[in-house]
Amino acid sequence: FKYAWVLDKLKAERERGITIDIALWKFETPKYMVTVIDAPGHRDFIKNMITGTSQADCAILIIASGTGEFEAGISKDGQTREHALLAFTLGVRQLIVAVNKMDTTKWSEDRFNEIVKETSTFIKKVGYNPKAVAFVPISGWHGDNMLEESSNMPWYKGWTKEIKGGSVKGKTLLDAIDAIEPPTRPSDKPLRLPLQDVYKIGGIGTVPVGRVETGIIK
């Protein structure tokens, strides 16, 4: 829960326990400087999710493993299915699947394998290659397999995913983030900077915010 509390800054988000607007946070891994774009999963705020996802190099699909929750998410009108489709449609070609709330399943290996099988089928239909996706069982509430390997799931031997020229292995969500392949950005072309938002900051003025797709800002 501490991770959600950090990312959900709005009073309404903390009171309702859901993400409403996108939130940007930076942190360092052993390999990268990462900017997390926390996008809402609730269908009422899908527009905000699209804004956040359009800026991403890799999507982390958070799946609730609880009985009924996973099934609702991948149903015909489920948000898990819709978010995976939107991520691919918006050009996000790298995907990590974090199977959350493993504590509610009593750390069940069978439940994790069931979710991996079902999720692999539908993300393949969307356009992703399941063999190039890291599937990580986690508990955001307790922190299991987030930064360090969990002792609650001794059956979990880690994930393996295909990359260009071979494969890579890991155990945690942090390992999966460090296994993201950096996208190439054509810096020799004219500047293109799609805007995410425009802020008015007192004493500074109007500040446009976006991601540099091509070219260089000096």
C-alpha positions, -999 to +999 in steps of 0.1 A: +000+000+000+029+023+006+037+023-031+002+034-040+003+061-013+034+076-029+020+076-064-016+086-056-012+122-044-047+136-049-069+137-018-097+119-037-073+092-048-062+084-013-098+085+000-112+063-027-082+040-031-079+044-068-057+063-092-075+092-110-048+113-127-015+103-141+015+107-117+052+109-127+079+098-103+116+092-109+138+066-093+172+050-101+178+013-107+212-003-109+210+002-147+186+031-155+171+064-144+134+055-146+104+077-149+072+059-137+040+072-153+013+058-129-018+056-150-054+050-137-069+015-142-105+026-136-127+028-167-139+063-157-104+077-162-094+060-194-086+093-211-059+100-184-046+064-189-042+071-227-023+103-220+002+085-197+006+054-219+014+074-250+046+087-234+059+052-223+087+031-236+075+000-217+042-009-201+038-027-168+005-044-167-006-049-131-030-078-128-049-086-096-047-123-088-076-124-064-105-147-072-129-129-094-107-098-099-085-114-125-115-129-143-133-095-144-102-078-157-098-101-187-135-104-195-148-090-228-152-055-214-125-059-187-099-031-180-069-055-181-078-065-216-085-029-227-053-015-213-031-041-230-048-033-263-044+004-258-008+001-249+000-018-280-021+005-302-003+035-288+030+020-299+043+006-266+060-026-278+077-037-245+055-052-218+060-065-182+032-084-165+032-080-127+007-105-111-002-086-079-020-095-046-003-129-045-008-127-007-046-130-012-041-163-030-019-177-002+011-174-026-005-201-049+017-214-077-013-229-094-031-195-094+000-178-108+004-204-136-033-201-145-030-163-148+002-165-169-015-190-193-047-169-197-028-136-199-003-150-225-033-160-247-049-125-247-017-104-250-007-126-280-041-117-297-033-080-290+000-082-307+026-089-280+049-119-280+044-137-246+080-151-248+093-116-248+073-107-216+085-111-180+057-124-157+065-116-121+043-126-091+043-098-066+026-084-035+026-046-036+011-046-001+039-066+014+067-058-011+073-094-022+093-097-054+092-059-059+129-051-051+141-084-035+133-120-040+104-132-019+107-161+006+069-166+004+071-182-031+099-207-030+084-224-061+090-193-082+123-198-101+122-164-118+113-152-153+130-156-187+122-134-217+135-133-252+154-102-264+173-094-296+202-118-299+193-141-269+174-141-237+176-125-202+166-138-168+156-123-135+135-127-103+120-094-093+100-066-108+131-044-104+151-070-125+124-068-152+126-030-153+164-033-157+158-057-186+139-031-207+157-025-240+163+013-244+145+026-275+165+042-303+157+079-308+168+094-342+186+125-328+198+135-364+162+143-375+142+175-369+129+181-333+095+164-326+081+168-291+045+156-286+030+175-257+016+157-227+005+188-208+010+225-204+016+240-169+014+276-158+040+281-130+041+314-111+073+333-116+083+312-145+054+312-170+039+286-193+058+253-193+050+227-220+058+191-210+063+162-234+088+135-246+114+142-273+107+117-301+133+129-326+160+156-327+177+173-298+168+202-274+198+224-267 
